[in-house]
Amino acid sequence: GGEAGSGSGDEATFQQEREAQQQSAEREEAIALAAFALEQDGSFSHLMCHFAKAEESLRSALALLTPLVAGGKSSASHDAGETTETTRLQQWCLAAVLRVHVKLAGVLTDGTAEQLRAADSCFEACIALAKEHNIGVRTRFGTGAESAAASSAVIAAHLHRGQLRLMESDLEGADEDLRAAWRLSEAACAVHVPDHPSPRPGASPSMSAGGGAGGGGGGGAADDDALKESGSPALDVGGTLKRLEATSMGSLAVAVFKRELLRLTGLGGADQMGGALGMAGNEALRLLRRAEARHPEQGELFLLHGDVLAQVGDFVGALDRFRSAAAAANEGDDREGEGAGGGADQNGAARASEASTSIVSVATALPAGCPLPYVNAGRAYLQMNEPVLAELHLNHALEVDDSCAACHLDLGQLWLQRGDMEKALGHFECALSCSRSFPELHDALACRRVALAHQAAMDAVAAGLIDVSV
């Protein structure tokens, strides 16, 4: 009888423990859901330019998620095959913490100098947490969706910090971060994206976030199945990783171009600027050609490629890339008005058409109907001293998006050069109302000030207040 009573007591204790574990798991799930809601609120607030609200929501999300991640450290020794529902939740929470750190940094980069320092701390916190949990290409979670999401967040931290350093002209720091983002994203694509081209042997070593050698090796159907069977919501993991790799390579090309140009002009002086531009563009153009070969669906690469070509003086080549960018953004639209550019490069137009049909229905980094290819083509024509063709392309850009501040600025400058102050001021006023960033707002204010000064001088001359006969 004693033995029976002991067995019954053990069973009751076991049942209580199971109930306690179940209640704990339900509490953690509720906390994770609340954190997810706060994260989405922060993202939406940032999109609506409510920066204080965005920061508050994202910090609240971090406060909820951090204890859940800390509680998951004890399960670090679990193999992927032993993963429990609770451990899967901890995996999701870790990826979410990494992601929210990057989102919070993005909010803070739009703020004061103090907030910029806080943004850098957020990037560093994300990268340090990834090292602590050995998050790289392959994680202790295997190759499922949670692993891919965590890797994506670490890549994004390096990428966005590199882009911020590029804007601040910290070219060495930008180069370091953008190369790290490229290495990680290239290797992550090989692991997580089925049928993605493998990196060229020796070209870009696979590395974990902690700096050690990561798992190279092919992805494929097995990894695709792992993503599908992970139990996570449907995610375009492959598309995200490919966009991260393409953006990393494109941003790195810009950093390399600026760094080399600065170095070469420092060696040769201002008189050597022409040769320095060509030499500085060589490595950047090689990187952009490689990026386009790996990611022909990413229209932003064509745009960056065209920008570099225009800066080194290859305007015909730049126009070719801008046509390809427009084709990628429009995804096979007839692109009315593109013929206004004349026959600068008929072969380029044919290649743009071919590129358009080859990437139909594939998401690109350029939104459908993006005006920027036409804006940049207009700028290229201005540099070629073709103002009529430039105006046609800039006007077409406004047909695509009449709220494009960059286009209004360029048209205002064009009319300012022609002496039509009324039209110039009209475009500068539109640029002011359409500005979506501080640099755009600053440029619009400066251009309007110049136009008003021109107008005042012309009025003074007309009124005889200024003698121009001397």
TIZA-888821 format. One record per residue: x, y, z of N, C-alpha, C, CB in turn. Coordinates in steps of 0.2 Angstrom, whole numbers, plus 5000, padded with zeros to 4 digits. Glycine has a CB too. Example, Ala and Ser with C-alpha at 12.3 -4.5 7.8 and 13.67 -1.06 7.14 Angstrom:
<nodes>
506649725039506249785039506649845039505749785045 506449895035506849955036506450005039507049975029 
</nodes>
This chain:
<nodes>
500449945000500050005000500450065000499550005006 501050065004501450125004501750134997502050105009 501950084994502250094987501750124982502450024984 501050104983500550124978500450204980499950094979 500450224986500350294988500950334986500350294996 501550304986502150344984502050354976502750304985 501850304972501850314965501250364964501650244962 500750364967500250414966500450484968499550394970 500850494973501150554974501650584969501450554981 502050534966502450554961502150574955502950494959 501550544953501150564947500850624948500650504946 500650644954500350704956500850764955499950704963 501450754958501950804957502150814950502550774961 502150754946502350764939501850804936502450694936 501150794937500650824934500650904936499950794936 500850914942500850984944501451024940500950994952 502050984940502551014936502351034929503150974937 502050984926501850994919501351054918501450934916 500851054923500451114923500751184924499851104928 501251184928501651244929502051264923502151234935 502351214920502751224914502251254908503051154911 501651224908501251244903500951314904500551194903 500851334910500651404912501251444910500451404919 501851424912502451474911502551484903503051434913 502451424899502451434892501951484889502451364889 501351474892500851514889500951594891500151494892 501251604897501451674899501951704894501651674906 502451654893502951684888502751694881503551624888 502251654879501951664872501551724872501451604870 501151744878500851804878501251864878500351804885 501851864882502351914882502651924875502851904887 502751864872503051874865502551904860503251804862 501951884861501451914856501351994858500751884857 501452014864501352084866501952124863501352094873 502552084863503152124861503152124853503752074863 502852074850502752074842502352134841502552014840 501752144844501352204843501652264844500652194848 502052274849502452334850502952344845502752334857 503252294842503752304837503352324831504052234835 502852294829502452324823502252394824501852274822 501952414830501752484831502352524830501552484838 502952504832503552544832503752554824504152514835 503652504820503852504813503352554810503852434810 502752544811502252594808502352664810501452564810 502452674817502552744819503152774815502652744826 503752734814504252754811504152774804504852704811 503752734800503452744794503052814793503052684791 502752824798502352884799502652944801501652874803 503352934802503852994805503653014812503753054800 503352964816503152984823503752954827502452954825 504352984827504952954829504952934837505552994828 504652984841504652974848504252914850504353034852 503652904846503252854848503552784845502552864844 503852784840504252734837504752704842504552744830 505152754844505652734849505352704856506152794851 504852734858504552714864504252634863503952754866 503952624858503652554856504252504856503252554850 504752524852505252474851505652464857505752504846 505752514861506152504868505652454872506252564871 505052464872504552424876504552354874503852454876 504652344867504652274865505352244867504652274857 505852284867506552254869506452234877507052304868 506152274881506052264888505652194889505752324891 505152184885504852124886505252064883504152124882 505552064878505952014875506551994878506052024868 506952044881507552024884507551974889507852084887 507151974894507051914899506951854896506551934904 506551844891506451784887507051754884505851794882 507451804881508051774878508551754883508351834874 508651794889509051774894508851704897509051824900 508251694898508051624900508151574895507251634901 508251584889508451534884509151514884508251554878 509651554888510351534887510451464890510751584891 510051444895510151374898510051314893509651364904 509651334887509551284882509951284877508751284880 510551324877511051324872511351264870511551374874 511351214874511651154872511151104869511851114878 510551124868510051084864510251074857509351104865 510251014854510251004847509651024844510450934846 509751034837509151054833508651004833509351074826 508850944834508350884834507950884840508650824832 508250914846507850904852507450974854508450904858 507351014849507051074850506351064852507051114844 506151094858505451094860505051154858505451084868 504451164860504051214858504251284862503251204859 504451274868504751324872505351354869504851304879 505851304867506451324864506351354857506951264863 505851334853505751374847505451444849505151334843 505051454854504851524856505551564858504351514862 505951534861506551564863506951584857507051524868 506951544852507351554846507051614842507251494841 506351614842505951674839506151734843505251654839 506151734849506251794853506951824852506151774861 507451774852508151794850508151834844508651734850 507851804838507851834832507551904832507551794827 506951904836506551964837507052024840505951954841 507352004846507852054849508352084844508152024855 508652044840509152064836508852114831509452004832 508252094828507852134823507652204826507252094821 507352204832507152264836507752304837506752244842 508352284839508952324840509052364833509552284842 509052324828509152364821508652414819509252304815 507952394821507452444819507552504824506752414820 507652494830507752554835508352594832507852524842 508852564830509452604827509252644821510052554825 508852614817508552654811508152714813508152604807 507752704819507352764821507852824824506852744827 508352794827508752844831509252884826509252814836 509352854820509852884815509552944812510052834810 508852954813508553014810508553074816507852994808 508853064821508853104827509453154828508653074833 509553174834510053214836510753174836509953244843 511253214838511953184838511953134844512453234839 511653144849511553104855511253034853511253134861 510653044849510352984847510752944842509653004843 511152984838511552944833512052904837511952994829 512252924843512752884847512352824850513052924852 511752834851511252784854511152734848510652814857 511052754842510952704837511552664836510852744830 512152694836512752654836512852594841513452694836 512552614847512552564853512052514851512352604859 511452524848511052474846511352424841510352504843 511652454836512052414831512452364835512352454826 512852394839513352354843513052304848513852404847 512452324851512152274855511952214851511552304858 511652224845511452174840511952124839511052204834 512552154837513152114834513452074840513652164831 513452104846513752074852513252014854513852124858 512652024854512151974856512251914851511452004856 512351934845512451874840513051834841512451904833 513551874843514151834845514051794851514751884846 513751824856513551784862513251714861513251824867 512751724856512351664855512551624848511651684854 513151644846513451614840512951614834513651534842 512751674833512251674827512651704821511651734829 512651664816513051684810512651654804513751654810 512951614800512651584794512251524797513151564789 512551484800512251424803512251434811512551354801 511651424814511651434821511451374825511051484823 511451374831511251314835510551294834511451324842 510151334830509551314829509451284822509051384828 510051264819509951234812509951284807509451184812 509551264802509451304796508751324794509751274789 508351324800507651344799507451414798507251314804 506851434798506651504797506951554803505951514797 506951524809507151564815507951584814507051534821 508251524812508951534810509151594805509351474808 508751584799508751634794508651704796508351614788 508051704800507851774803508351804807507251764806 508751764811509251794816509851814812509451734821 510051774807510551794802510451854799510751734797 509851864796509651924792509751984797508951914790 509551974803509552034808510252054809509252024814 510752014809511452024810511752054804511851964812 511552034798511752064792511552134791511552014786 510852144793510552204793510952254797509852204794 511152234803511552274808512152304805511652244814 512552254802513152274798513052324792513552214796 512552304789512352344783512152414784511752304779 511652424789511452484790511952534794510752484795 512352494798512852534802513452554796513252494807 513552514792514052534786513752594782514152474782 513152584780512852644777512852704781512052624775 512752704787512752764791513452794791512552754798 513952744792514652774792514852804785515152714794 514552774780514652804773514352874773514352754768 513752884775513452954775513953004779512752954778 514252974785514653014789515353024786514652984796 515552994780516152994777516652954781516353064776 516452914786516952864789517052804784516652844796 517452814779517452764774517852704776517852794768 518352704780518652644783518152604787519252654787 517752634791517252594795516752574791516952644800 516452614786515952584781516252524777515752644776 516852524775517052474771517052404776517852484769 517252414782517352354786516652324787517652374793 516152364789515452344790515152314784515052394793 515252344778514852324772515252264770514952384767 515852254771516152184769515952134773516952194769 515852144780515552094784514852074782515552124792 514452124781513752114778513752074772513352174777 514252084767514252044761514451974762514752084756 514951964767515251894768514651854771515851894773 514351884776513851844780513251834775513551884786 513051884771512451874767512551824761512151944764 513151834758513351784753513351714755514051804750 513651704761513651634764512951614766514151624770 512551654769511851644771511451624765511551704775 511551654760511151634754511251564751511251684748 511951544752512151484750511851424755512951474750 511751444761511451394766510651394765511651414773 510351454765509651464766509251464760509451514770 509551484754509151504748509251444743509351574745 508751404741508851354736509051384729508251314736 509451344726509651364719509951434718509051364715 510251464724510551524723511351504721510551564730 511651544716512251534714512751534720512551594709 513251484720513651484726514251534725513951414726 514451554731515051604730515651574726515251634737 515951624723516551604719517051574725516851654715 517451514724517851494729518451544731518151424726 518451554737518951594739518851674739519651584736 518251684736518151764734517851794741517651764729 517451764744517151794750517051744756516551824748 517551734760517451674765516851684769518051674770 516551624771515951624775516151634782515551554774 515851674786516051694792515451704797516451754793 515551674803515051684808515051754810515051634814 514551774814514551844817515051854822513851864820 515351804825515851804830516551814826515851754834 516551804820517251814816517551754814517651854821 517251694817517551634815517351604808517451584820 517551554806517351524800516651494801517851464797 516251514796515551484797515451424792515051544795 514851404792514651344788514551364781514051304791 514951354777514851364770514451314767515551364766 514551284762514151224760513551244757514051184766 513251204753512651214749512051214753512551174743 511551254752510851244754510551194750510451314754 509951214748509551164743508951144746510051104742 508651084743508051064745507951054752507851004741 508451024755508351004763508251064767509050974765 508651124765508551184769507951214767509151234767 507651214761507051234759506451204763506851224752 506551134764506051094768506051114775506251024768 506751134778506751154785506351214786507451164787 506451264781506051324782505351314782506251374776 505151274777504351264777504151224783504251214771 504551184786504251144792504451174799504551074792 504751234799504951264805504351284809505351324804 503751294807503151314811503151384811503251284817 503551424808503551494808503051524803504251524807 502751584804502351614799502751614792502151684801 502351614786502651624780503051684779502051614774 503751674777504151724777504551714770504651724783 504651774767505051774761505851774763504851834756 506051724766506751714769507251724763506851654772 507151694757507651694752507651764749507451644747 507051794748507051864745507351914750506351884744 507251904756507551954761508351944761507351944768 508651884761509351874761509651894754509451804762 509251884749509551904742509551984742509151874736 509052014744509052084744509652114749508352114746 509752084754510252104759510952094755510252064765 511052044752511652034749511752084743511751964746 511252094739511352144734511452214736510652144729 511052234742511152294744511852304748510652314750 512152254751512752254754513352264748512952184758 513252224743513752234737513752304734513652184732 513052324733513052394730513252454735512252404729 513152444741513352494746514152494746513052494753 514452434746515152424747515452454741515352344747 515152444735515452474729515452554729515052454723 514952584732514952654733515552674738514352684736 515652634743516152654748516852644745516052604754 516952594741517552584738517752634733517552514734 517252654730517352714725517552774728516652724721 517152794734517352854737518052854741516852874742 518152794744518852784747519352794742518852714751 519352754737519852754732519952824729519752704727 519452854727519452924724519752974729518752954723 519652964736519953014741520652994741519653004748 520852934741521552914741521952934735521652834742 521652924729522052944723522153024722521652914717 521553054724521653134723522153154728520953164724 522153124734522653144739523353134736522553114745 523453084732524153074730524353114724524152994728 523853134720523953164713523753234713523653134708 523353264718523053324718522453334714523653374716 522253394714521653414710521753404702521353484711 522353414700522453414693522353344690523153434691 522453294695522353224693521653194694522853184696 521153234695520453214696520153164691520053274697 520353184684520053144679520253074679520153174672 520953064680521252994680521052964686521953004679 520952994692520852964698520052944698520853014704 519652974695518952954694518952884691518553004690 519252874685519252814681519552764685519652824675 520152774689520452724692520052704699521152744695 519752744702519352734708518752694706519152794711 518452704700517852674698517952594696517552704692 518652574694518752514692518552454697519452504691 518752464703518552404708517852414709518952414714 517552474710516852474711516452444705516652554712 516652464699516252434694516252364693516452464687 516852334695516952254695516452224700517652234696 516452254706515952234711515252234709516052274717 515052294706514352304703514152254698514252374701 514652244693514552194688514452124691515152184683 514852104696514752044699514052034703515352024704 513852094706513252094710512652084705513152164714 512652124699512152114694512052044692512252164689 512652014691512651944688512351894693513351914687 512451904700512151864705511451884706512551874712 511251944705510551974707510252014701510552014714 510151984696509852024690509152054692509851984684 508852024697508152044699508152114703507751994702 508752134705508752194710508952254706509352174715 508452294705508452354700508952404703507852384699 508952404710509352454713510152454711509352454721 510352394710511052384707511152424701511252314707 510652414696510752454690510852524691510152434685 510452554696510452624697511152644700509852644703 511352604705512052624708512552614702512152574713 512552564698512952554693513052614688512852494689 512452634686512352694682512652764685511652714680 512552764692512852824695513552824695512652824703 513952764696514652764696514852774689514852694698 514552744684514752764677514652834675514352714672 514152864677514052934676514652974679513452964678 514852964685515352994688516052984685515452974696 516152934682516852924679516752944671517052844679 516152974669516153004663515852954657516753024661 515652894659515352854654514552864654515552774655 514352914651513652934651513252884647513553004648 513452864641513052814637512952754641513452794631 513552724644513452664649512952674654514152644651 513052744657512552754663511852754661512752824666 511752784655511052784652510752714651510952824646 511252664649511052594648510852564655511652554645 511152584660511052554667510352584669511552564672 510252644668509652674670509052654667509652754669 509152634660508552604657508452534660508752594649 508952494662508852434665508552434672509552394666 508652494675508352504682507652514681508752564685 507452554676506752574675506352514673506752624669 506752464669506352404666506252364672506852364661 506752354677506652314683506052344687507352314687 506052414688505552444692504852434689505652514693 504852444683504152434679503952364678504152474673 504352314678504252244677503852234671503852224683 504152254665503852244659503352294656503452174659 503252354660502752404657503052424650502652454662 502652464646502852484640503352544641502252514636 503352574647503752634648503752684644504552604649 503052714643502952774639503452834640502252794639 503652864635504152914636504852904636503952954642 505052834637505752814638506052834631505852744639 505652824625505952844619506152914618505452824613 505952954623506053024622506853034623505753064627 507152994626507952994627508352994620508152944631 507952984615508352974608508752914608508853034608 509152904603509552844602510252844604509552824594 510252864611510952864613511252794613510952884621 510852744614511152674614510552624613511552654621 510452604606509952564605510052494607509852564597 510652474608510752404611510652404618511552384610 510752464621510552464628509852464629510852534631 509452494625508652484626508452414625508352534620 508752384620508652304619508752264625508952284612 509352284628509552244634509052254639510252254636 508852324640508352334645507752304644508252414645 507452294638506852254636506952184638506652264629 507552154637507652084638507652074646508352064635 507952124649508052114657507352124659508452174660 506852164657506252174659505852104659505852224655 505852074653505452004652505751954656505451984645 506451954658506751904662506551904669507451904661 506351964672506251964679505551984681506752014682 505051964676504351984678504151944684503951964672 503751984688503451954695504051934700503151884693 504651964699505151954704505252024708505851934701 505152014715505252074719505952104718505152064726 505952174717506552214716506652264722506652244710 507252284723507352334728507052404726508152344729 506952414719506552474717505852454717506852494710 505452504719504652494719504452504712504352534724 503852464710503652474703503452544702502952434703 503652574696503552644695503952694698502852664697 504552664700505052714704505352764699505652674706 505352824701505552884696506352894696505252944698 506652864700507352874701507752864694507652844706 507652804691508052794685507952854680507852734681 507352884679507252934675507553004677506552944673 507553014684507953064687508653064685507753074694 508953004686509653004685509853004678509952934688 509452974673509552984666509553064664508952944662 509053094667509053174666509653204668508453204670 509953184674510553214676511153194672510753194683 511153134669511653114664511653154658511553044662 511053174655510953214649511153284651510253214647 511053304657511253374659512053384658511053394666 512353324661513053324661513353324654513353264665 512953294649513053284642512953354638512753224639 512653404642512453464639511853454634513053494635 511353414636510753394632510153414636510753324630 510053484637509553504642508853484640509553574643 508653474633508053464631507853384633507953474623 508353344631508253274633508253264641508853234630 508653304644508553304652507853324654509153344655 507653374651506953394653506453344652506753464650 506453314646505953254644506053204649506153234637 506653184651506653124656506453144663507353104656 506553204665506353234672505653234672506753294673 505353264666504553264666504253204667504353304660 504553154663504353084664504353054671504653034659 504853074674504953054681504353074685505653074684 504153144684503553164688502953134686503553244686 502853114679502253074678502253004682502353054670 502852974683502852914687502752934694503552884687 502952984697502853004704502953084705503352964709 502353114705502453184705502653214712501753214703 502753174717503053194723503753184724502653164729 504153164719504853154719505253224720505053114713 505453234726505853294728506453304724505953294735 506853254723507453254719507253274712507753184719 506753254709506553274702506353354702505953234699 505953374707505853444707506453484708505353454713 506953464712507553504713507853514706507953474718 507953454702508353454696507953504691508453384693 507353494690506953534686506953614688506153514685 506953624694507053694696507753724694506953694704 508253684695508953704693508953714686509453654695 508653674682508653684674508253744672508253624671 507653764676507353824674507753884677506653824677 508053874682508453924685509053944680508753904692 509353894677509853914672509553944666510153844670 508953934664508653964658508354034660508053914656 508354054666508154114668507354124670508354164663 507054064670506354074672506254064679505954014667 506254114683506254114690505554084693506354184693 505054104689504354074691504354004691503854104687 504553974686504453894685505053864690504653874678 505553894691506053874695505853874703506753914695 505553924705505253934712504753884713505054004713 504253874707503753824708503953754710503353824702 504553734706504753664707505153664714505253654702 505453714716505853714723505253714728506253784724 504753754728504253744733503953674733503653794731 503853644727503553574727504053524731503453554720 504753544729505253504732505253504740505953514730 505153564742505053584750504453534753504953654751 503853544749503353504752503353434751502653534748 503753404747503853334745504453304749503853324738 504853344752505453314755505353264760505853374758 505653204760505553154764506153144769505453084760 506653184768507253174772507553244774507853124769 508053244779508353314780508753334774508753304787 509153294771509553314766509153344760510053264763 508553314758508153344753507853404755507553294752 507653414761507353474764507953534764507153464771 508553514766509053564766509253584759509753534769 509253544754509353564747508853604744509453494743 508253584746507653624743507653694746506953594745 507753704752507853774755508453814752507953764763 508953784751509553814748509453834741510153774748 509053794737508953814730508453864730508653744727 507953864734507453914734507753984736506853904739 508153984741508554044743508954074737509054034749 509254034733509654054728509154084722510053994724 508654054721508154074716507854144718507554024715 507654144725507354214727507954264726507154204734 508554254727509054304727509154324719509754274729 509054274715509054294708508454334706509054224703 507954314708507354354707507354424709506654324710 507654434715507754504718508154544714507954494726 508754514712509254544708508954564701509854504706 508554524698508254544692507654594692507854474689 507354594698506854644699507154714700506454634705 507754714704508154774705508354804698508754764710 508654764694508854784687508254814683509154724683 507754774683507154804680506854874682506554754680 506954884689506754944692507255004691506554934699 507854984688508355034688508755044694508055094685 508655004699509055014705509754984705508654974711 509954944700510554924699510754934692510654844700 511354974691511654994684512054934682512055054685 511854904676512154844673512554864667511754784672 512554934666512854954660513654954660512655024658 513854954666514654964667514954894666514754984675 
</nodes>
